[in-house]
C-alpha cells in the first residue's frame, strides 16, 4: 500500500478528534468556504477570524458582495494585504450573479473559471462544500507530502504540484471535505513551516519517511527566491485644520485604488522634503517629527522615511478627521504603520 493510500485511514479519525473550532467550519456554505480560503492565502488563521466575521456581517450573501462599493470592500479588507484578492472576490460574485443566477456553481470547471480562483481554491470549495474528490494542494499539503515521501523535487514546481494533486485525488475517500481539511490541518498544526515538525504526535509517523529516517527538517526543497527590489520613498503625514491629508492611489498596479499618505520616490532630507511640499501647494508651518519604517511586498521592499508636518494650505489632497479615516479610508499596512504612530488617534 502506498503512502497516499494510507493517508485517509489515519487522517480522518485524527482530524475528527483534533480539528480546530474555526468560524468557517460551522457549515458547508460555498460562499463561506470560498471567502475563508481567499482570506487565508498568505495570512495567519488567527488574523483571519475577525475579518471573516466582520465581512460576512456586512456582506452576508453573494448578491450583497457583487453590489458592494469598492470603498467598503477595501475597508473590510484593510490590513489583510494583497488587495487584489478582495477585488477578485467582487468580480467573481458578479460573474456568479450574471452566469449562474446568484447560485455558487457546483462544477469544478465553472468554479475554476471564476476570477481569483485557482486549482487550490477550486479544490477546497469542490471537496468541502460539495463533497467532490478534488484535492486542494497548497504549500502546507506539499510540505507534508514531501516529508512523507522524502521527495526533494522543489515544491514550487508546477509539475510536482499537479503530480501530488493527481495522486491525492486517486485515493480520495467519500468524506472528501474532511479529508481535504485533515491534510490542511496536519500541515498547519503538526507539520508546519519554520519550526521543527511534531513527529511524535503525527498520525502518519509510522509510514512517514521523514519521521522514520529523521530527515523531515530537510524538506521541503524550494527553488532559490529572486532577490527583492529595494525602493526608497519619502512619506508625508500632513495635518491641516485638525484633519489629515490623504489621496487615492492609481486604479491599476501596486495597492491599486487604496488610500495613501502623499509620498515621493527617494529618501529625502528635511530641506528637500519641504521644497517638495511647497511645490505641491502645501506650505509647511511646523515639522513635528520623522519616522523610519519599511514594508515588504512579494517582490519589492519599500524603505520609507516619513515626515510629520502641519501645513498652511490644503493643496489638492483629501482631508479627513481621524474618525473619518478610521471609518472610511482603507490605508494599506505600508501607510497605516505611520498612522498608528500618531498620538491620540
Secondary structure in CASP SS format (residue, H / E / C, confidence):
PFRMAT SS
TARGET T0000
AUTHOR 0000-0000-0000
METHOD secondary structure of the structure
MODEL  1
X C 1.00
X C 1.00
X H 1.00
X H 1.00
X H 1.00
X H 1.00
X H 1.00
X H 1.00
X H 1.00
X H 1.00
X H 1.00
X H 1.00
X H 1.00
X H 1.00
X H 1.00
X H 1.00
X H 1.00
X H 1.00
X C 1.00
X C 1.00
X C 1.00
X C 1.00
X H 1.00
X H 1.00
X H 1.00
X C 1.00
X C 1.00
X C 1.00
X C 1.00
X H 1.00
X H 1.00
X H 1.00
X H 1.00
X H 1.00
X H 1.00
X H 1.00
X H 1.00
X H 1.00
X H 1.00
X H 1.00
X C 1.00
X C 1.00
X C 1.00
X C 1.00
X H 1.00
X H 1.00
X H 1.00
X H 1.00
X H 1.00
X H 1.00
X H 1.00
X H 1.00
X H 1.00
X H 1.00
X H 1.00
X H 1.00
X H 1.00
X H 1.00
X C 1.00
X C 1.00
X C 1.00
X H 1.00
X H 1.00
X H 1.00
X H 1.00
X H 1.00
X H 1.00
X C 1.00
X C 1.00
X H 1.00
X H 1.00
X H 1.00
X H 1.00
X H 1.00
X H 1.00
X H 1.00
X H 1.00
X C 1.00
X C 1.00
X C 1.00
X C 1.00
X C 1.00
X C 1.00
X H 1.00
X H 1.00
X H 1.00
X H 1.00
X H 1.00
X H 1.00
X H 1.00
X H 1.00
X H 1.00
X H 1.00
X H 1.00
X H 1.00
X H 1.00
X H 1.00
X H 1.00
X H 1.00
X H 1.00
X C 1.00
X C 1.00
X C 1.00
X C 1.00
X C 1.00
X C 1.00
X C 1.00
X H 1.00
X H 1.00
X H 1.00
X H 1.00
X H 1.00
X C 1.00
X C 1.00
X C 1.00
X C 1.00
X C 1.00
X C 1.00
X H 1.00
X H 1.00
X H 1.00
X H 1.00
X H 1.00
X H 1.00
X H 1.00
X H 1.00
X H 1.00
X H 1.00
X H 1.00
X H 1.00
X C 1.00
X C 1.00
X C 1.00
X C 1.00
X C 1.00
X C 1.00
X C 1.00
X C 1.00
X H 1.00
X H 1.00
X H 1.00
X H 1.00
X H 1.00
X H 1.00
X H 1.00
X H 1.00
X H 1.00
X H 1.00
X H 1.00
X C 1.00
X C 1.00
X C 1.00
X C 1.00
X C 1.00
X C 1.00
X C 1.00
X C 1.00
X H 1.00
X H 1.00
X H 1.00
X H 1.00
X H 1.00
X H 1.00
X H 1.00
X H 1.00
X H 1.00
X H 1.00
X H 1.00
X H 1.00
X C 1.00
X C 1.00
X C 1.00
X C 1.00
X C 1.00
X C 1.00
X H 1.00
X H 1.00
X H 1.00
X H 1.00
X H 1.00
X H 1.00
X H 1.00
X H 1.00
X H 1.00
X H 1.00
X H 1.00
X H 1.00
X H 1.00
X H 1.00
X C 1.00
X C 1.00
X C 1.00
X C 1.00
X C 1.00
X C 1.00
X C 1.00
X C 1.00
X C 1.00
X H 1.00
X H 1.00
X H 1.00
X C 1.00
X C 1.00
X C 1.00
X C 1.00
X C 1.00
X C 1.00
X C 1.00
X H 1.00
X H 1.00
X H 1.00
X H 1.00
X H 1.00
X C 1.00
X C 1.00
X H 1.00
X H 1.00
X H 1.00
X C 1.00
X C 1.00
X C 1.00
X C 1.00
X C 1.00
X C 1.00
X C 1.00
X C 1.00
X C 1.00
X C 1.00
X E 1.00
X E 1.00
X E 1.00
X E 1.00
X E 1.00
X E 1.00
X E 1.00
X E 1.00
X E 1.00
X E 1.00
X E 1.00
X E 1.00
X C 1.00
X C 1.00
X E 1.00
X E 1.00
X E 1.00
X E 1.00
X E 1.00
X E 1.00
X C 1.00
X C 1.00
X C 1.00
X C 1.00
X C 1.00
X C 1.00
X C 1.00
X C 1.00
X C 1.00
X C 1.00
X E 1.00
X E 1.00
X C 1.00
X C 1.00
X E 1.00
X E 1.00
X E 1.00
X C 1.00
X C 1.00
X C 1.00
X C 1.00
X H 1.00
X H 1.00
X H 1.00
X H 1.00
X H 1.00
X H 1.00
X H 1.00
X H 1.00
X H 1.00
X H 1.00
X C 1.00
X C 1.00
X C 1.00
X C 1.00
X E 1.00
X E 1.00
X E 1.00
X E 1.00
X E 1.00
X E 1.00
X E 1.00
X E 1.00
X E 1.00
X E 1.00
X E 1.00
X E 1.00
X E 1.00
X C 1.00
X C 1.00
X C 1.00
X E 1.00
X E 1.00
X E 1.00
X E 1.00
X E 1.00
X E 1.00
X E 1.00
X E 1.00
X E 1.00
X E 1.00
X E 1.00
X E 1.00
X C 1.00
X C 1.00
X C 1.00
X C 1.00
X C 1.00
X C 1.00
X E 1.00
X E 1.00
X E 1.00
X C 1.00
X H 1.00
X H 1.00
X H 1.00
X H 1.00
X H 1.00
X H 1.00
X H 1.00
X C 1.00
X C 1.00
X E 1.00
X C 1.00
X H 1.00
X H 1.00
X H 1.00
X H 1.00
X H 1.00
X H 1.00
X H 1.00
X C 1.00
X C 1.00
X C 1.00
X C 1.00
X C 1.00
X C 1.00
END
